[in-house]
């Protein structure tokens, strides 16, 4: 990935400053730096070294020395190092005056010395760079396989040798094939089935050999989306079907493509989590998010013909199916019922639950991508850590020159924030932390104080939010949201986090200063406005992207038509052309004084490696001015209402690691 000269210089000087500054830091500062390495950056080896420096350089500061020794052990435990136990034992023996830290160390020792550990339980990292590794463990547990969206090739990783090879695609592959969401391997590992689209963008399910030969269509129907989930030994594909706003678990025959409906899923399609055949193919376990206050996930079990459906390990907490034990006598699921995300198991006999759930792995987390469980019980998963971040600086908007070079802003969560937006008074910055898929712990609505840097997280009962904007009075925000049963536009109170669903259906909501007129995008990328009091709706203009903006006074809209930036009255009429042909697409923002439009170029085809180009466009006409700010991989940019300060977020490479847990199942 390309890197811009300025960012490279910042990184170099930051590294030099950190390297030379350890000796000048206090025990607390050095400890906090190590904690950042551990929890935010995921650099466990570097964190261990820094914790050891605290212990060595500040032995008299027993509080931070004990904390450092404890966290050194935690890092070693996460890396599968046996030395973790020695670190915990040292805490108990050498720091008995630090009761809280000693208590935590004793808990860690108890877990390490539990019966599971005596049977040889081990967690270890297989690959520090697993960026090319697929998402499917073969049934024999020997390979990890994944379909590459760009080419249709199959990436095959041999677990025993650590070697990888590419199975070249011999069959057809086009733009519509790249849009698959789910891929499932056959039990013998020789074929793969995946969702796709025809050339006319009609949903379909394709089955092919790994090398792309003998490809055939299992299913295809307009406005009917089918997502493969598992493959039985008897030749049936277990899949989720979304048709006419109804979600069903179905079986698709690999012999003739016939469909059998098993059960209806009452929740939104995006609330479905997982489904798996039992090893003998007689039972099906599945999980999805159910309605509640708050909503929660449940695991269900039924026979493979859709009968005798029951809830397994029912609990008000979130439960998410991971799979079956290799012998088919138990289910494995993820749950936050203890307050942290842990792995549990429950025995199954004759299609019914036997006994209470048993804890298998504490503090597993909810972010890991589970690849599968091998016949010997070995559990494979991937851990991904995003990089990038938030930066701020100042600019002279009249000349386009940078006044103060951008510097990185420390945020609570690692990775770049999304949907940057300033409140109208400039006191708060709104963004999404931990941008990710639908589910807990992702897409956190964050309000940051510009004065203190304090971050406050809003927690509405929504499973997903996106495309946020402020109300002019700062008392609420407007966003696209998804609940358990529906999706739509929501108004979210910034104090109570209470969401209220609006009558409009669409995207990218904006609200006028009167609080009564909602501007949004209807399907078909039509800019519309809705009177929230009367329900009267009217269309304003047709655009070509999601990126438009409402002027600060609420009277005009800036949008794009082809490669032309235009403004139009909120009441419609003839649009006014501002610029043409500077870029194929733009992200658009009014300045707070309504004098200028900021147009940031972006490309759908190569956005990941774009170098930012931002123009300042006079609203009353005139020559566009390119700002003197060029940053690689810029995601979002927001100019402060003072027209001087700015922030932007940058995407970095995601660090992906392959991990394994061995002998963690009960004997």
C-alpha positions in Angstrom: 0.0 0.0 0.0 1.3 3.4 -0.9 2.1 5.9 1.9 2.2 9.7 1.6 5.5 11.5 2.4 3.9 13.6 5.2 2.5 10.6 7.0 5.8 8.8 6.7 7.6 11.7 8.3 5.1 11.9 11.1 5.5 8.1 11.8 9.3 8.3 11.7 9.4 11.2 14.2 6.8 9.7 16.4 8.8 6.5 16.6 12.0 8.4 17.3 10.2 10.3 20.0 8.8 7.2 21.6 12.1 5.3 21.5 14.0 8.1 23.1 11.3 9.1 25.5 10.8 5.9 27.5 13.5 6.8 30.0 11.9 10.2 30.7 8.4 8.8 31.2 7.0 8.2 34.7 6.0 4.7 35.7 2.3 5.5 35.0 3.1 7.0 31.6 5.2 4.0 30.6 2.5 1.7 31.9 -0.2 3.5 29.9 2.0 3.4 26.8 2.3 -0.4 27.2 -1.4 -0.7 27.8 -2.1 1.1 24.5 0.2 -1.3 22.7 -1.6 -4.2 24.3 -5.3 -3.2 24.0 -5.4 -0.8 21.1 -2.6 -1.8 18.7 -2.5 -5.5 19.6 1.3 -5.5 19.6 1.7 -8.0 22.4 5.5 -8.6 22.2 6.2 -4.8 22.3 3.8 -4.5 25.2 5.6 -7.2 27.2 8.9 -5.4 26.7 7.4 -2.1 28.0 5.8 -3.8 31.0 9.1 -5.3 31.9 10.7 -1.9 31.7 8.2 -0.6 34.2 9.1 -3.4 36.6 12.8 -3.0 36.2 13.0 0.8 36.2 10.4 1.6 38.9 10.5 -1.2 41.5 9.6 1.3 44.2 6.3 2.1 42.5 4.7 -1.1 43.5 1.2 -0.4 42.2 2.3 0.1 38.6 5.0 -2.6 38.9 2.3 -5.1 40.0 -0.1 -4.0 37.2 2.7 -4.3 34.7 3.6 -7.8 35.8 -0.1 -8.9 35.6 -0.5 -7.5 32.1 2.8 -9.0 31.0 1.3 -12.3 32.0 -1.9 -11.6 30.2 0.0 -10.8 27.0 2.0 -14.0 27.4 -1.1 -16.0 28.0 -2.7 -14.6 24.8 0.5 -15.6 22.9 0.3 -19.1 24.3 3.5 -18.7 26.3 3.9 -21.0 29.4 5.7 -18.1 31.1 2.3 -16.5 31.8 1.8 -18.7 34.8 5.2 -17.6 36.3 4.2 -13.9 35.9 0.9 -14.5 37.8 2.7 -16.4 40.5 5.2 -13.6 40.9 2.3 -11.1 41.4 0.9 -13.3 44.2 4.2 -13.9 45.9 6.0 -10.5 45.5 3.1 -8.0 45.6 0.8 -9.2 48.4 0.3 -5.6 49.4 -1.6 -5.0 46.1 -4.7 -6.9 46.9 -6.8 -6.0 43.8 -4.0 -7.0 41.4 -3.3 -10.2 43.4 -6.9 -11.2 43.2 -6.9 -10.8 39.5 -3.7 -12.9 39.2 -5.2 -15.6 41.4 -8.3 -15.8 39.0 -5.9 -16.1 36.1 -4.0 -18.9 37.8 -7.2 -20.7 38.7 -8.2 -20.7 35.0 -4.7 -21.9 33.9 -4.8 -24.6 36.5 -8.3 -25.7 35.8 -9.0 -29.3 34.7 -9.1 -28.2 31.0 -5.6 -26.9 31.3 -4.4 -30.2 32.9 -5.6 -32.0 29.8 -3.3 -29.9 27.7 -5.3 -26.8 26.8 -3.2 -24.5 24.6 -3.9 -21.2 22.8 -1.3 -20.3 20.3 -0.8 -18.1 17.2 -0.2 -20.0 14.0 0.3 -17.0 11.7 1.1 -13.4 12.5 0.0 -12.4 9.0 -3.1 -14.3 7.9 -4.4 -11.6 5.5 -4.7 -14.1 2.6 -6.2 -16.9 4.6 -9.8 -18.0 3.8 -12.8 -18.6 6.0 -13.5 -22.3 5.5 -11.9 -25.2 7.4 -12.1 -28.4 5.5 -14.0 -31.2 7.2 -10.8 -33.2 7.8 -9.2 -30.2 9.5 -6.2 -30.2 7.2 -6.8 -27.1 5.1 -8.3 -23.6 5.3 -9.8 -22.6 2.0 -11.2 -19.3 0.7 -12.6 -18.0 -2.6 -11.0 -14.8 -3.9 -13.5 -12.3 -5.0 -11.3 -10.6 -7.6 -10.5 -13.6 -9.7 -12.5 -16.6 -8.6 -9.2 -18.4 -7.6 -9.2 -20.5 -4.4 -6.5 -19.8 -1.8 -5.6 -23.1 0.0 -3.6 -23.1 3.2 -2.0 -26.3 4.5 -2.2 -26.2 8.3 0.4 -28.9 8.9 3.1 -27.5 6.6 2.2 -23.8 6.9 2.4 -23.6 3.1 -0.2 -22.0 0.8 -1.1 -22.5 -2.9 -3.4 -20.9 -5.3 -5.9 -23.1 -7.2 -6.4 -21.1 -10.4 -10.0 -20.5 -11.7 -10.6 -22.2 -15.0 -14.2 -21.1 -15.3 -15.9 -17.8 -16.0 -15.7 -14.9 -13.6 -17.1 -11.4 -13.9 -18.1 -8.3 -12.0 -21.4 -9.9 -10.8 -19.6 -12.9 -9.4 -17.4 -10.7 -7.1 -20.4 -9.7 -5.0 -20.8 -13.0 -3.0 -21.4 -12.9 0.7 -21.3 -16.6 1.7 -19.3 -19.5 0.6 -19.5 -23.2 1.8 -17.3 -26.2 1.1 -18.6 -29.6 0.3 -17.9 -32.3 2.9 -15.2 -33.8 0.8 -13.6 -30.4 0.2 -13.6 -30.7 -3.6 -16.5 -28.3 -4.4 -17.7 -24.9 -3.3 -21.1 -23.2 -3.3 -21.7 -19.5 -3.1 -24.2 -16.7 -3.7 -23.8 -14.5 -6.8 -25.7 -12.6 -9.4 -26.4 -13.1 -13.1 -25.3 -10.6 -15.7 -28.7 -8.9 -15.2 -28.1 -8.7 -11.5 -30.6 -11.4 -10.6 -29.6 -13.3 -7.4 -28.3 -16.8 -7.9 -26.5 -19.7 -6.1 -23.6 -21.3 -8.0 -21.9 -24.7 -7.4 -18.5 -25.5 -8.9 -15.3 -27.5 -8.4 -12.5 -25.6 -6.6 -10.8 -24.9 -9.9 -13.9 -23.3 -11.4 -14.7 -26.2 -13.7 -18.2 -27.8 -14.0 -20.0 -24.7 -12.7 -23.7 -24.8 -12.5 -26.6 -22.8 -11.2 -28.5 -24.3 -8.2 -31.0 -21.5 -7.8 -31.9 -18.2 -9.4 -34.9 -15.9 -8.9 -35.5 -12.2 -9.2 -35.7 -10.3 -5.9 -35.0 -13.5 -4.0 -31.8 -13.7 -2.1 -30.3 -17.0 -0.9 -27.2 -17.3 1.3 -25.6 -20.8 1.7 -24.7 -21.7 5.3 -23.7 -25.4 5.4 -23.5 -28.6 3.3 -24.7 -32.0 4.5 -23.3 -35.4 3.8 -26.5 -36.3 2.0 -26.1 -33.5 -0.6 -28.3 -30.7 0.8 -27.3 -27.1 1.1 -28.6 -25.3 4.2 -29.4 -21.7 3.3 -31.2 -18.5 4.4 -33.7 -17.2 1.9 -35.0 -13.7 1.9 -38.1 -13.2 -0.3 -41.0 -10.8 -0.1 -39.6 -9.5 3.2 -39.9 -13.0 4.7 -36.8 -14.9 5.9 -36.7 -18.7 5.9 -34.2 -21.5 6.5 -34.3 -23.8 3.5 -32.7 -26.9 2.1 -31.5 -26.9 -1.6 -30.8 -30.2 -3.2 -27.4 -30.3 -5.0 -28.9 -33.0 -7.3 -31.9 -31.1 -8.8 -32.0 -27.7 -7.1 -35.3 -28.4 -5.4 -36.1 -26.4 -2.3 -37.6 -27.5 1.1 -38.7 -24.8 3.6 -37.7 -25.7 7.1 -38.7 -22.8 9.3 -39.5 -19.1 9.2 -37.1 -16.6 10.9 -39.2 -13.8 12.5 -36.4 -11.3 12.7 -34.8 -9.0 10.1 -32.5 -10.8 7.7 -29.5 -9.0 9.1 -30.3 -10.5 12.6 -29.6 -14.1 11.5 -26.3 -15.3 12.7 -25.5 -19.0 12.0 -26.8 -22.4 11.1 -25.1 -25.8 11.1 -25.9 -29.5 10.4 -25.0 -32.0 13.1 -22.2 -34.3 12.0 -24.7 -37.1 11.3 -27.0 -34.6 9.4 -30.0 -35.5 11.5 -30.3 -32.2 13.4 -29.8 -28.5 12.6 -28.8 -25.8 15.1 -29.2 -22.1 14.3 -29.2 -18.8 16.0 -30.6 -15.3 15.4 -31.4 -12.1 17.3 -34.8 -12.0 18.9 -36.9 -9.1 20.0 -36.6 -8.0 23.6 -35.5 -5.1 25.8 -32.7 -5.2 25.0 -32.8 -7.6 22.0 -30.8 -10.8 22.5 -29.6 -13.8 20.5 -30.9 -17.4 21.1 -29.7 -20.8 19.8 -32.3 -23.1 18.4 -32.4 -26.8 17.5 -34.6 -28.8 15.2 -34.6 -32.0 13.1 -33.2 -31.8 9.6 -36.8 -31.8 8.2 -37.7 -28.7 10.3 -39.6 -30.4 13.1 -39.4 -30.3 16.9 -37.9 -26.8 17.1 -36.7 -25.8 20.6 -34.5 -23.2 22.3 -31.1 -24.4 23.6 -29.5 -22.9 26.8 -32.1 -20.1 26.9 -30.9 -16.9 28.6 -31.6 -13.2 28.4 -28.0 -12.7 27.2 -26.8 -12.7 23.6 -26.0 -16.3 22.5 -24.5 -17.0 19.1 -24.0 -20.5 17.6 -20.4 -21.4 16.7 -20.9 -25.1 15.8 -21.1 -28.7 16.9 -18.6 -30.7 18.8 -16.9 -33.2 16.5 -18.7 -36.1 18.1 -22.1 -34.5 17.5 -23.0 -34.7 21.2 -22.8 -31.0 22.0 -23.2 -27.5 20.7 -20.6 -24.7 21.1 -21.8 -21.2 21.3 -20.6 -17.7 22.2 -22.4 -15.8 25.0 -22.1 -12.7 27.1 -24.1 -14.1 30.0 -21.2 -13.8 32.4 -20.6 -10.1 31.4 -17.8 -11.0 29.0 -17.9 -12.8 25.6 -17.1 -16.4 26.4 -17.3 -19.8 24.7 -19.7 -22.3 26.2 -20.8 -25.8 25.4 -24.0 -27.7 26.1 -24.7 -31.4 25.8 -27.3 -32.6 23.2 -29.0 -36.1 23.3 -31.9 -37.2 21.1 -32.5 -33.6 19.9 -32.8 -32.2 23.4 -30.6 -30.3 25.8 -28.9 -32.4 28.5 -27.8 -30.5 31.6 -26.6 -26.9 32.0 -24.1 -25.1 29.7 -20.4 -25.4 30.7 -17.9 -22.6 30.3 -15.1 -23.5 27.9 -13.1 -20.3 27.3 -13.3 -17.1 29.2 -12.8 -13.7 27.5 -12.8 -15.0 23.9 -14.3 -11.7 22.7 -17.0 -11.2 20.0 -14.7 -10.0 17.1 -12.9 -13.2 16.1 -13.8 -14.9 12.9 -14.3 -18.6 13.7 -13.1 -20.9 10.8 -14.2 -24.2 12.2 -13.5 -27.2 14.5 -11.3 -30.0 13.4 -12.2 -33.7 14.0 -9.7 -33.8 16.9 -11.4 -30.8 18.6 -8.8 -28.2 17.5 -10.5 -24.8 17.2 -9.3 -22.4 14.5 -10.1 -18.7 14.3 -8.8 -15.4 13.0 -8.2 -12.2 14.9 -8.2 -8.9 13.0 -6.9 -5.6 14.3 -7.7 -2.4 12.2 -5.1 0.4 11.9 -5.4 4.0 10.8 -6.9 6.8 12.9 -8.1 10.3 13.4 -6.1 13.4 12.5 -6.6 17.1 13.0 -5.0 20.3 11.7 -5.7 23.9 10.5 -6.0 25.5 7.1 -6.4 28.9 5.5 -9.5 28.4 3.5 -8.9 31.5 1.4 -5.5 30.4 0.2 -5.9 26.6 0.6 -2.6 26.5 2.5 -2.1 24.3 5.6 -1.4 26.4 8.8 -0.6 23.5 11.1 0.4 20.1 10.0 -2.1 17.3 10.8 -1.3 15.2 13.9 -2.9 12.0 15.1 -5.7 12.2 17.7 -5.8 9.4 20.3 -9.2 7.7 20.3 -10.6 5.1 22.6 -10.8 2.4 19.9 -8.2 1.4 17.4 -8.8 2.0 13.7 -10.3 4.9 11.8 -13.5 6.5 12.8 -16.3 6.9 10.2 -19.0 9.5 9.4 -17.1 12.5 10.9 -19.5 15.4 11.5 -19.1 18.6 13.7 -22.0 19.9 15.7 -23.2 23.3 14.5 -21.5 25.1 17.4 -18.2 23.3 16.8 -18.0 21.9 20.4 -18.5 18.3 19.5 -17.3 15.8 16.9 -19.6 12.9 16.0 -18.3 9.7 14.5 -18.7 5.9 14.5 -16.1 3.9 16.4 -15.3 0.3 15.6 -16.9 0.4 12.2 -17.9 -3.2 11.3 -20.7 -5.7 10.7 -24.1 -5.8 12.3 -23.9 -6.8 15.9 -22.8 -6.0 19.4 -19.6 -4.0 20.0 -19.5 -2.5 16.4 -20.6 0.9 15.0 -20.5 2.8 18.3 -22.0 6.3 18.1 -19.3 8.4 19.6 -19.5 12.1 20.6 -16.1 13.7 21.3 -15.7 17.0 23.2 -13.4 19.3 21.2 -12.4 21.0 24.4 -11.5 18.0 26.6 -11.1 15.1 24.1 -13.6 13.1 26.2 -15.5 10.5 24.3 -19.1 9.6 25.1 -20.8 6.5 23.6 -24.5 6.5 22.8 -26.2 3.2 23.2 -29.5 3.1 21.4 -31.2 -0.3 21.0 -30.2 -0.5 17.4 -28.1 -3.4 16.0 -26.5 -1.1 13.3 -26.2 2.6 12.6 -24.7 4.5 9.7 -24.9 7.8 7.7 -25.2 10.1 10.7 -25.9 13.8 10.8 -26.5 16.4 13.6 -29.7 18.2 14.3 -28.8 22.0 14.3 -29.6 22.3 18.0 -27.3 19.4 18.9 -29.9 17.6 20.9 -30.3 14.7 18.5 -28.7 13.0 15.6 -30.3 11.4 12.5 -29.1 8.1 11.1 -29.8 4.9 9.1 -30.6 2.2 11.7 -31.5 -1.5 11.9 -33.5 -3.1 14.6 -34.3 -6.8 15.1 -37.3 -6.6 12.8 -36.9 -3.6 10.5 -34.6 -1.0 9.1 -35.2 2.7 8.5 -34.3 6.3 9.5 -34.0 7.2 13.1 -33.8 10.2 15.3 -31.5 9.5 18.3 -31.5 11.6 21.5 -27.9 12.6 22.3 -28.6 12.6 26.1 -30.7 9.5 26.6 -29.7 7.5 23.4 -33.5 6.9 22.8 -34.1 6.1 19.1 -37.4 7.2 17.4 -38.2 5.7 14.0 -39.2 8.2 11.4 -41.8 7.8 8.7 -39.4 8.1 5.8 -37.7 5.2 4.1 -34.3 5.8 2.6 -30.8 6.9 3.3 -28.5 9.8 4.3 -30.9 11.8 6.5 -30.5 15.6 7.1 -32.8 17.8 9.2 -33.6 21.5 8.7 -33.2 24.0 11.5 -36.9 24.1 12.0 -36.8 20.4 13.1 -39.8 19.6 11.0 -38.4 19.1 7.5 -36.4 15.9 6.9 -34.2 15.7 3.7 -33.2 12.2 2.7 -32.4 9.9 -0.2 -35.2 7.7 -1.5 -34.4 4.4 -3.3 -33.1 5.3 -6.8 -30.9 8.0 -5.3 -33.7 10.6 -5.4 -33.3 13.5 -3.0 -36.6 14.1 -1.2 -38.0 16.1 1.7 -40.6 15.1 4.2 -42.7 17.3 6.5 -42.6 15.4 9.7 -45.8 17.1 11.0 -48.1 16.5 8.0 -46.4 13.5 6.4 -46.2 15.4 3.0 -43.4 14.2 0.9 -41.9 15.6 -2.3 -39.0 15.0 -4.6 -36.2 17.6 -5.0 -33.6 16.2 -7.4 -32.0 13.0 -8.8 -28.4 12.4 -7.8 -25.8 9.6 -8.6 -24.2 9.0 -5.2 -25.1 9.0 -1.5 -23.1 12.1 -0.9 -25.1 15.3 -0.9 -25.4 18.1 1.8 -27.9 20.5 3.1 -26.9 24.1 3.4 -26.5 25.5 7.0 -29.6 27.7 6.6 -31.6 24.7 5.2 -32.5 26.5 2.0 -30.3 24.7 -0.6 -28.9 21.3 -1.4 -25.6 20.5 -3.1 -25.5 17.2 -5.1 -23.9 15.5 -8.0 -25.1 14.7 -11.5 -22.6 12.7 -13.5 -19.3 14.5 -12.8 -21.0 17.8 -12.2 -21.6 19.5 -8.8 -24.9 21.4 -8.6 -27.0 23.3 -6.1 -30.8 23.4 -6.0 -33.4 25.0 -3.8 -34.9 22.7 -1.2 -38.2 23.5 -2.9 -37.0 22.2 -6.3 -36.6 24.2 -9.5 -33.8 24.5 -11.9 -30.4 23.4 -10.5 -27.3 25.6 -10.7 -24.1 24.1 -12.1 -20.9 24.9 -10.0 -18.1 22.7 -11.5 -17.8 19.9 -14.0 -15.2 17.2 -14.7 -12.8 17.6 -11.8 -13.4 14.0 -10.7 -15.8 11.1 -11.4 -17.4 11.4 -7.9 -17.3 13.7 -4.9 -18.1 13.8 -1.2 -19.7 17.2 -0.6 -19.9 19.5 2.4 -21.1 23.1 2.8 -18.9 25.5 4.8 -20.6 27.0 7.9 -20.8 30.4 6.4 -22.5 29.0 3.2 -19.9 30.7 1.0 -18.2 27.5 -0.2 -18.7 23.9 -1.1 -15.9 21.4 -0.3 -15.8 18.7 -2.9 -13.5 15.7 -2.1 -12.8 13.4 -5.1 -13.2 9.7 -4.6 -13.2 6.6 -6.9 -15.3 3.5 -6.4 -12.8 1.4 -8.3 -9.6 2.3 -6.4 -10.7 4.1 -3.3 -8.3 2.2 -1.0 -5.2 3.8 -2.6 -6.5 7.2 -3.5 -4.6 10.3 -2.6 -7.1 12.9 -1.4 -8.0 15.8 -3.6 -10.3 18.5 -2.1 -11.5 21.6 -3.9 -13.0 24.7 -2.3 -15.8 25.8 -4.7 -17.4 29.3 -4.4 -21.2 28.9 -4.2 -21.7 32.2 -6.1 -19.5 31.2 -8.9 -15.8 31.4 -9.5 -12.7 29.3 -9.9 -12.3 26.2 -7.7 -9.3 26.1 -5.4 -7.5 22.8 -4.6 -6.6 22.6 -1.0 -3.0 21.9 -0.1 -3.9 18.6 1.7 -2.9 15.3 0.1 -3.4 12.2 2.2 -3.4 8.5 1.1 -6.3 6.4 2.2 -8.4 9.2 3.5 -11.9 8.0 4.5 -13.7 11.0 5.9 -13.0 14.7 6.1 -14.9 17.4 8.1 -14.2 21.1 8.3 -14.9 22.8 11.6 -17.6 25.5 11.7 -14.8 28.1 12.2 -13.6 27.3 8.6 -10.1 26.8 9.9 -9.8 23.6 11.9 -10.4 20.2 10.2 -10.3 16.5 11.0 -10.0 13.5 8.8 -9.7 9.7 9.2 -7.3 7.4 7.5 -7.6 3.7 6.8 -4.5 1.6 7.4 -3.9 -2.1 6.7 -5.8 -4.5 8.9 -3.6 -6.8 10.8 -5.0 -10.4 10.6 -3.7 -13.3 12.7 -4.5 -17.0 12.6 -4.9 -18.6 16.1 -5.8 -22.1 17.4 -7.1 -23.5 20.6 -6.1 -27.1 21.2 -7.7 -29.6 23.7 -10.3 -27.1 25.0 -13.3 -29.4 24.7 -14.3 -31.5 27.8 -13.3 -35.1 27.7 
